Amino acid sequence: EIRLSLVGSEMCIRDRLTAVLISTLGAASLVRADGPAPFSKVFEDISADQPGCAAGVMRGGKVIWSAGYGAADLTTGAAIQADTLFNLASVSKQFTGFAILQLQAQGRLSLEDPVRRFLPELPAYAQGIRIRHLLHHTSGLQDYMLLAELAGIPLSQRFTQQQALDLLVRQNSLMFPPGSEFSYSNSGYVLLSSIVERASGLSLKHYSRANIFLPLGMDHSSIVDQYPVLLPNLARGYEPGGQGKAQVAVDARWEQTGDGQVHSNVADLMRWLRNLSTGRVGGKALVENMRLTEPLNDGDPGYYGMGLANRSYRGLQELSHSGGWAGFNTDVAWYPKLDVATVVLCNSDDGRASERGRQLLDTLLGSPAPSGEADIPPPPPSIRALPKASLKTLVAGTYLDDGGHQLQLRRSGKGWSLETFPDVLPLIRQSDEVLVADNDGTPIYLAATSGGRIALNNPASTYALAPPWKPDDIRPYVGLYTLETSPGQLKVHARQGKLYVRIGLYTYPMQPLTAERFSAGELGVLSFAEQGAVLTSSVARNLRFGKVFAP
């Protein structure tokens, strides 16, 4: 999910490039698209007896193609049709952002309001968070999903909006000061849902139906905030079974709204995407505000609007969002310069919805996608201002900064890759001094600096190479650790001379990084001190555990 803000002279250059693109290849290809463009080829890998996708393409406000592929339910054999309903997952966030902006236009709230105006139960750590921080993913909130996992709450167990809020209330720190970093936050959008309810007197479910879905004619769209769900024509979500087993249905009963839970179909989403152009509901100014990003505290650009990613593809502005949850994988995108929108909704967590959505645009334009490197913007001010060294001075290894961040720089063939724990990102050479990882459109820039150090953005920081390390004895790390703030635990155990950590239903291998720090796969990084451990990952930071049992 990329969030790219083009400003100043760069915007002018992009506008000219876009005009050239449309006049030289886009216009001709779009004219030819009045014929039977081969959109179906994008989905030719999907068979009728496996989970699949519904999809559509809109141009100039008219749906020019829509279809369904694969099975909506593997048990009944029901096929996916163009009007099949799907859980939109994080695509839902744009409706939450729209609702917040509507309430601001009505004078019921301001984006500058402290979140504690509406959620006074949040402790002092939330004092500096404004509503706009929640919208732009710069609040620094801990991740309620990880906290729930630590508490042993499986997807199949009922887990309510209030329970998620209670977990956040019990925390005692943020990941970072509000506005200083971008970190995609489902917690922030769950809080926005509660703010909508307290500002309007209606749950997000009922507010959205009355103020968004019905006015736009989205008659088949709704927010599910309680299970079991009884919606006609709803696809089931699937994920691969373990150890090579067939796809299995996901039974998810988490009821949080704001970050997800909108259920809709292709036709309704096309009505929504058209409104992003016309502003028929909400007004033109409101829908244009949804795409606005906000700089970080250090002046570097932000990467996310208000429920919408503002990115670039083929030199075109792309307003989009993807989602993945409970066996569903979704993507919607609108290209204002072409007045083209794409929707791809899949009922498998490996449905490749975003990739397929862009392939639909490529098909409409009549040419394969060029290299994505052209869509990565120049380095931000924090990187440009640095005195730099040659990339030839880079050394592979684990790097730490003074703020507790860690990363690993790896050799990858003749190039480099960056592990941010848990993600491993390929690095592209942007100059003789700067590498960049697209990071799904949220670019991470890496520059070599003096003294063997490296510098990165988000947040702007300098890292030093840490010496490699391996513990002489792994036994002191074995034990049960409990979270200090809310119910939660992790168990470290040894097997065949190696360490593993278990939380809930999942076990992660631990690999030593540098003194007293271990990577733990998708969980993140565990660092150990006397009688305790600290967990840091891309969605949580400085979660402290006390050791309560050692064998």
Order of alpha helices (4+ residues) and beta strands (2+ residues): alpha-alpha-beta-beta-beta-alpha-alpha-alpha-alpha-alpha-alpha-beta-beta-beta-beta-alpha-alpha-beta-beta-beta-beta-alpha-alpha-beta-beta-beta-beta-beta-beta-beta-beta-beta-beta-beta-beta-beta-beta-beta-beta-beta
